[in-house]
Amino acid sequence: MATPPAFLNTGLTSDVQVIQGGTTTEGIHCGVMAGTIEILFKGFAGINLFTDHLEFSPSLPAHWQELGFSLQHRG
């Protein structure tokens, strides 16, 4: 996986910790949060959404033992 977990952690905590110089309160970092979730789903969990089915091809970093979440597809 090309995205190091350190960058993932920075993205996930960027709105919790003020690391952008005070712009967190405006809530303009939703794209960062959505991007980190997409990295988890598409990159690490390997989820591909198709019209009629889902495919999973997980690729976890070596030091991760598991990744868990709930998923509902098409009702």
N, CA, C and O atoms as CSV, one atom per row, in Angstrom:
chain,resi,resn,atom,element,x,y,z
A,1,MET,N,N,0.847,-1.167,0.000
A,1,MET,CA,C,0.000,0.000,0.000
A,1,MET,C,C,0.892,1.230,0.000
A,1,MET,O,O,1.827,1.315,0.797
A,2,ALA,N,N,0.621,2.177,-0.876
A,2,ALA,CA,C,1.477,3.341,-1.048
A,2,ALA,C,C,1.292,4.401,0.038
A,2,ALA,O,O,2.199,5.203,0.264
A,3,THR,N,N,0.158,4.425,0.707
A,3,THR,CA,C,-0.094,5.448,1.712
A,3,THR,C,C,0.371,4.982,3.080
A,3,THR,O,O,-0.220,4.061,3.644
A,4,PRO,N,N,1.419,5.594,3.630
A,4,PRO,CA,C,1.893,5.195,4.961
A,4,PRO,C,C,0.857,5.499,6.031
A,4,PRO,O,O,0.204,6.540,5.970
A,5,PRO,N,N,0.691,4.618,7.006
A,5,PRO,CA,C,-0.257,4.862,8.093
A,5,PRO,C,C,-0.028,6.176,8.824
A,5,PRO,O,O,-0.982,6.725,9.375
A,6,ALA,N,N,1.184,6.704,8.855
A,6,ALA,CA,C,1.433,7.985,9.523
A,6,ALA,C,C,0.635,9.102,8.856
A,6,ALA,O,O,0.094,9.963,9.550
A,7,PHE,N,N,0.549,9.108,7.526
A,7,PHE,CA,C,-0.246,10.113,6.828
A,7,PHE,C,C,-1.729,9.918,7.103
A,7,PHE,O,O,-2.478,10.890,7.188
A,8,LEU,N,N,-2.155,8.674,7.242
A,8,LEU,CA,C,-3.540,8.374,7.563
A,8,LEU,C,C,-3.892,8.956,8.926
A,8,LEU,O,O,-4.932,9.598,9.074
A,9,ASN,N,N,-3.049,8.742,9.910
A,9,ASN,CA,C,-3.288,9.283,11.254
A,9,ASN,C,C,-3.323,10.806,11.239
A,9,ASN,O,O,-4.155,11.406,11.920
A,10,THR,N,N,-2.447,11.434,10.485
A,10,THR,CA,C,-2.446,12.896,10.388
A,10,THR,C,C,-3.760,13.391,9.808
A,10,THR,O,O,-4.330,14.365,10.300
A,11,GLY,N,N,-4.240,12.731,8.774
A,11,GLY,CA,C,-5.513,13.116,8.172
A,11,GLY,C,C,-6.679,12.930,9.113
A,11,GLY,O,O,-7.557,13.788,9.193
A,12,LEU,N,N,-6.697,11.817,9.826
A,12,LEU,CA,C,-7.801,11.536,10.737
A,12,LEU,C,C,-7.843,12.494,11.921
A,12,LEU,O,O,-8.923,12.814,12.419
A,13,THR,N,N,-6.702,12.946,12.369
A,13,THR,CA,C,-6.663,13.822,13.546
A,13,THR,C,C,-6.575,15.301,13.187
A,13,THR,O,O,-6.547,16.144,14.083
A,14,SER,N,N,-6.531,15.636,11.901
A,14,SER,CA,C,-6.327,17.041,11.513
A,14,SER,C,C,-7.451,17.961,11.970
A,14,SER,O,O,-7.202,19.140,12.224
A,15,ASP,N,N,-8.665,17.467,12.081
A,15,ASP,CA,C,-9.752,18.315,12.551
A,15,ASP,C,C,-9.921,18.267,14.062
A,15,ASP,O,O,-10.604,19.118,14.632
A,16,VAL,N,N,-9.323,17.305,14.707
A,16,VAL,CA,C,-9.401,17.200,16.160
A,16,VAL,C,C,-8.307,18.057,16.791
A,16,VAL,O,O,-8.538,18.753,17.781
A,17,GLN,N,N,-7.134,17.996,16.212
A,17,GLN,CA,C,-6.012,18.794,16.686
A,17,GLN,C,C,-5.862,19.980,15.736
A,17,GLN,O,O,-6.037,19.828,14.527
A,18,VAL,N,N,-5.549,21.126,16.255
A,18,VAL,CA,C,-5.393,22.306,15.405
A,18,VAL,C,C,-3.984,22.291,14.824
A,18,VAL,O,O,-3.043,22.808,15.427
A,19,ILE,N,N,-3.852,21.682,13.629
A,19,ILE,CA,C,-2.536,21.617,12.993
A,19,ILE,C,C,-2.466,22.479,11.736
A,19,ILE,O,O,-1.408,22.567,11.111
A,20,GLN,N,N,-3.588,23.124,11.348
A,20,GLN,CA,C,-3.602,23.927,10.132
A,20,GLN,C,C,-3.447,25.422,10.419
A,20,GLN,O,O,-3.620,26.241,9.517
A,21,GLY,N,N,-3.134,25.774,11.618
A,21,GLY,CA,C,-2.955,27.186,11.943
A,21,GLY,C,C,-4.246,27.917,12.276
A,21,GLY,O,O,-4.353,29.121,12.045
A,22,GLY,N,N,-5.224,27.206,12.814
A,22,GLY,CA,C,-6.418,27.866,13.296
A,22,GLY,C,C,-7.632,27.817,12.388
A,22,GLY,O,O,-8.612,28.508,12.668
A,23,THR,N,N,-7.622,27.042,11.321
A,23,THR,CA,C,-8.775,26.993,10.411
A,23,THR,C,C,-9.731,25.847,10.714
A,23,THR,O,O,-10.748,25.703,10.036
A,24,THR,N,N,-9.430,25.040,11.705
A,24,THR,CA,C,-10.267,23.878,12.014
A,24,THR,C,C,-11.683,24.270,12.394
A,24,THR,O,O,-12.630,23.574,12.029
A,25,THR,N,N,-11.849,25.357,13.113
A,25,THR,CA,C,-13.184,25.753,13.576
A,25,THR,C,C,-14.126,26.079,12.425
A,25,THR,O,O,-15.342,26.013,12.605
A,26,GLU,N,N,-13.610,26.429,11.248
A,26,GLU,CA,C,-14.471,26.710,10.101
A,26,GLU,C,C,-15.016,25.428,9.462
A,26,GLU,O,O,-15.937,25.495,8.648
A,27,GLY,N,N,-14.470,24.279,9.814
A,27,GLY,CA,C,-14.955,23.011,9.282
A,27,GLY,C,C,-14.630,22.788,7.824
A,27,GLY,O,O,-15.374,22.094,7.131
A,28,ILE,N,N,-13.547,23.353,7.339
A,28,ILE,CA,C,-13.222,23.238,5.916
A,28,ILE,C,C,-12.403,21.992,5.592
A,28,ILE,O,O,-11.954,21.828,4.457
A,29,HIS,N,N,-12.208,21.137,6.545
A,29,HIS,CA,C,-11.350,19.979,6.339
A,29,HIS,C,C,-12.136,18.676,6.157
A,29,HIS,O,O,-11.593,17.591,6.361
A,30,CYS,N,N,-13.403,18.782,5.777
A,30,CYS,CA,C,-14.229,17.590,5.563
A,30,CYS,C,C,-13.655,16.711,4.456
A,30,CYS,O,O,-13.766,15.486,4.509
A,31,GLY,N,N,-13.047,17.335,3.462
A,31,GLY,CA,C,-12.424,16.567,2.380
A,31,GLY,C,C,-11.302,15.682,2.880
A,31,GLY,O,O,-11.137,14.559,2.404
A,32,VAL,N,N,-10.532,16.174,3.831
A,32,VAL,CA,C,-9.459,15.375,4.420
A,32,VAL,C,C,-10.043,14.165,5.137
A,32,VAL,O,O,-9.537,13.051,4.998
A,33,MET,N,N,-11.100,14.384,5.900
A,33,MET,CA,C,-11.721,13.279,6.628
A,33,MET,C,C,-12.306,12.250,5.665
A,33,MET,O,O,-12.139,11.047,5.862
A,34,ALA,N,N,-12.990,12.723,4.626
A,34,ALA,CA,C,-13.565,11.804,3.635
A,34,ALA,C,C,-12.462,11.038,2.915
A,34,ALA,O,O,-12.605,9.846,2.642
A,35,GLY,N,N,-11.376,11.715,2.611
A,35,GLY,CA,C,-10.255,11.052,1.940
A,35,GLY,C,C,-9.626,9.965,2.787
A,35,GLY,O,O,-9.254,8.912,2.269
A,36,THR,N,N,-9.502,10.206,4.089
A,36,THR,CA,C,-8.909,9.179,4.950
A,36,THR,C,C,-9.837,7.974,5.080
A,36,THR,O,O,-9.372,6.837,5.157
A,37,ILE,N,N,-11.135,8.218,5.105
A,37,ILE,CA,C,-12.079,7.095,5.146
A,37,ILE,C,C,-12.006,6.319,3.837
A,37,ILE,O,O,-12.086,5.090,3.842
A,38,GLU,N,N,-11.855,7.018,2.722
A,38,GLU,CA,C,-11.726,6.339,1.430
A,38,GLU,C,C,-10.455,5.492,1.380
A,38,GLU,O,O,-10.455,4.405,0.801
A,39,ILE,N,N,-9.374,5.984,1.983
A,39,ILE,CA,C,-8.142,5.188,2.060
A,39,ILE,C,C,-8.399,3.899,2.828
A,39,ILE,O,O,-7.948,2.828,2.422
A,40,LEU,N,N,-9.124,4.003,3.940
A,40,LEU,CA,C,-9.442,2.802,4.723
A,40,LEU,C,C,-10.264,1.808,3.911
A,40,LEU,O,O,-9.941,0.621,3.863
A,41,PHE,N,N,-11.331,2.297,3.272
A,41,PHE,CA,C,-12.231,1.408,2.537
A,41,PHE,C,C,-11.601,0.849,1.268
A,41,PHE,O,O,-11.565,-0.366,1.074
A,42,LYS,N,N,-11.105,1.730,0.406
A,42,LYS,CA,C,-10.596,1.280,-0.887
A,42,LYS,C,C,-9.172,0.746,-0.811
A,42,LYS,O,O,-8.838,-0.244,-1.461
A,43,GLY,N,N,-8.343,1.401,-0.019
A,43,GLY,CA,C,-6.946,0.993,0.048
A,43,GLY,C,C,-6.696,-0.181,0.971
A,43,GLY,O,O,-6.237,-1.235,0.531
A,44,PHE,N,N,-6.995,-0.006,2.250
A,44,PHE,CA,C,-6.673,-1.045,3.223
A,44,PHE,C,C,-7.684,-2.189,3.230
A,44,PHE,O,O,-7.285,-3.353,3.272
A,45,ALA,N,N,-8.981,-1.887,3.190
A,45,ALA,CA,C,-9.993,-2.960,3.171
A,45,ALA,C,C,-10.167,-3.522,1.759
A,45,ALA,O,O,-10.651,-4.642,1.599
A,46,GLY,N,N,-9.783,-2.767,0.747
A,46,GLY,CA,C,-9.873,-3.229,-0.627
A,46,GLY,C,C,-11.298,-3.380,-1.129
A,46,GLY,O,O,-11.588,-4.286,-1.911
A,47,ILE,N,N,-12.196,-2.498,-0.685
A,47,ILE,CA,C,-13.600,-2.590,-1.082
A,47,ILE,C,C,-13.789,-1.911,-2.440
A,47,ILE,O,O,-13.418,-0.753,-2.630
A,48,ASN,N,N,-14.369,-2.651,-3.368
A,48,ASN,CA,C,-14.781,-2.106,-4.657
A,48,ASN,C,C,-16.283,-2.256,-4.752
A,48,ASN,O,O,-16.814,-3.359,-4.627
A,49,LEU,N,N,-16.971,-1.144,-4.974
A,49,LEU,CA,C,-18.426,-1.151,-5.089
A,49,LEU,C,C,-18.818,-1.216,-6.554
A,49,LEU,O,O,-18.425,-0.365,-7.351
A,50,PHE,N,N,-19.587,-2.222,-6.900
A,50,PHE,CA,C,-20.101,-2.370,-8.246
A,50,PHE,C,C,-21.619,-2.323,-8.196
A,50,PHE,O,O,-22.198,-2.396,-7.112
A,51,THR,N,N,-22.263,-2.207,-9.317
A,51,THR,CA,C,-23.714,-2.108,-9.360
A,51,THR,C,C,-24.392,-3.304,-8.725
A,51,THR,O,O,-25.376,-3.148,-8.001
A,52,ASP,N,N,-23.882,-4.489,-8.986
A,52,ASP,CA,C,-24.570,-5.693,-8.526
A,52,ASP,C,C,-23.845,-6.462,-7.428
A,52,ASP,O,O,-24.391,-7.439,-6.916
A,53,HIS,N,N,-22.642,-6.061,-7.051
A,53,HIS,CA,C,-21.919,-6.812,-6.019
A,53,HIS,C,C,-20.774,-5.980,-5.426
A,53,HIS,O,O,-20.412,-4.917,-5.930
A,54,LEU,N,N,-20.232,-6.510,-4.346
A,54,LEU,CA,C,-19.055,-5.928,-3.697
A,54,LEU,C,C,-17.876,-6.872,-3.892
A,54,LEU,O,O,-18.052,-8.087,-3.987
A,55,GLU,N,N,-16.682,-6.309,-3.951
A,55,GLU,CA,C,-15.471,-7.120,-3.946
A,55,GLU,C,C,-14.558,-6.609,-2.841
A,55,GLU,O,O,-14.466,-5.405,-2.603
A,56,PHE,N,N,-13.887,-7.534,-2.172
A,56,PHE,CA,C,-12.949,-7.201,-1.105
A,56,PHE,C,C,-11.582,-7.770,-1.449
A,56,PHE,O,O,-11.461,-8.933,-1.833
A,57,SER,N,N,-10.568,-6.951,-1.311
A,57,SER,CA,C,-9.191,-7.386,-1.514
A,57,SER,C,C,-8.318,-6.633,-0.515
A,57,SER,O,O,-7.610,-5.697,-0.885
A,58,PRO,N,N,-8.371,-7.052,0.770
A,58,PRO,CA,C,-7.667,-6.300,1.807
A,58,PRO,C,C,-6.148,-6.296,1.635
A,58,PRO,O,O,-5.548,-7.263,1.167
A,59,SER,N,N,-5.557,-5.181,2.030
A,59,SER,CA,C,-4.108,-5.022,2.002
A,59,SER,C,C,-3.717,-4.163,3.203
A,59,SER,O,O,-3.495,-2.959,3.070
A,60,LEU,N,N,-3.636,-4.784,4.361
A,60,LEU,CA,C,-3.328,-4.062,5.597
A,60,LEU,C,C,-1.831,-3.860,5.754
A,60,LEU,O,O,-1.041,-4.692,5.309
A,61,PRO,N,N,-1.434,-2.753,6.387
A,61,PRO,CA,C,-0.018,-2.590,6.733
A,61,PRO,C,C,0.440,-3.756,7.606
A,61,PRO,O,O,-0.357,-4.318,8.358
A,62,ALA,N,N,1.690,-4.115,7.514
A,62,ALA,CA,C,2.226,-5.309,8.181
A,62,ALA,C,C,1.955,-5.327,9.687
A,62,ALA,O,O,1.706,-6.392,10.252
A,63,HIS,N,N,2.000,-4.170,10.342
A,63,HIS,CA,C,1.833,-4.140,11.796
A,63,HIS,C,C,0.374,-4.092,12.236
A,63,HIS,O,O,0.108,-4.100,13.438
A,64,TRP,N,N,-0.592,-4.042,11.300
A,64,TRP,CA,C,-2.013,-4.087,11.642
A,64,TRP,C,C,-2.462,-5.540,11.651
A,64,TRP,O,O,-2.155,-6.294,10.727
A,65,GLN,N,N,-3.182,-5.931,12.684
A,65,GLN,CA,C,-3.683,-7.300,12.748
A,65,GLN,C,C,-5.103,-7.409,12.225
A,65,GLN,O,O,-5.516,-8.480,11.781
A,66,GLU,N,N,-5.851,-6.329,12.268
A,66,GLU,CA,C,-7.229,-6.372,11.771
A,66,GLU,C,C,-7.741,-4.971,11.501
A,66,GLU,O,O,-7.180,-3.981,11.971
A,67,LEU,N,N,-8.820,-4.909,10.734
A,67,LEU,CA,C,-9.544,-3.685,10.454
A,67,LEU,C,C,-11.010,-4.073,10.465
A,67,LEU,O,O,-11.413,-4.984,9.742
A,68,GLY,N,N,-11.812,-3.398,11.271
A,68,GLY,CA,C,-13.217,-3.772,11.372
A,68,GLY,C,C,-14.136,-2.578,11.228
A,68,GLY,O,O,-13.809,-1.474,11.664
A,69,PHE,N,N,-15.280,-2.801,10.618
A,69,PHE,CA,C,-16.310,-1.787,10.467
A,69,PHE,C,C,-17.585,-2.475,10.007
A,69,PHE,O,O,-17.561,-3.628,9.577
A,70,SER,N,N,-18.696,-1.759,10.101
A,70,SER,CA,C,-19.975,-2.261,9.603
A,70,SER,C,C,-20.221,-1.703,8.216
A,70,SER,O,O,-19.827,-0.577,7.911
A,71,LEU,N,N,-20.867,-2.488,7.384
A,71,LEU,CA,C,-21.146,-2.075,6.025
A,71,LEU,C,C,-22.524,-2.576,5.600
A,71,LEU,O,O,-22.859,-3.748,5.776
A,72,GLN,N,N,-23.295,-1.683,5.050
A,72,GLN,CA,C,-24.592,-2.074,4.496
A,72,GLN,C,C,-24.596,-1.686,3.031
A,72,GLN,O,O,-24.306,-0.539,2.690
A,73,HIS,N,N,-24.922,-2.632,2.162
A,73,HIS,CA,C,-24.911,-2.382,0.723
A,73,HIS,C,C,-26.267,-2.689,0.133
A,73,HIS,O,O,-26.772,-3.804,0.267
A,74,ARG,N,N,-26.855,-1.712,-0.514
A,74,ARG,CA,C,-28.145,-1.869,-1.198
A,74,ARG,C,C,-29.245,-2.353,-0.268
A,74,ARG,O,O,-29.998,-3.267,-0.605
A,75,GLY,N,N,-29.332,-1.746,0.886
A,75,GLY,CA,C,-30.408,-2.032,1.839
A,75,GLY,C,C,-30.117,-3.190,2.695
A,75,GLY,O,O,-30.931,-3.549,3.546
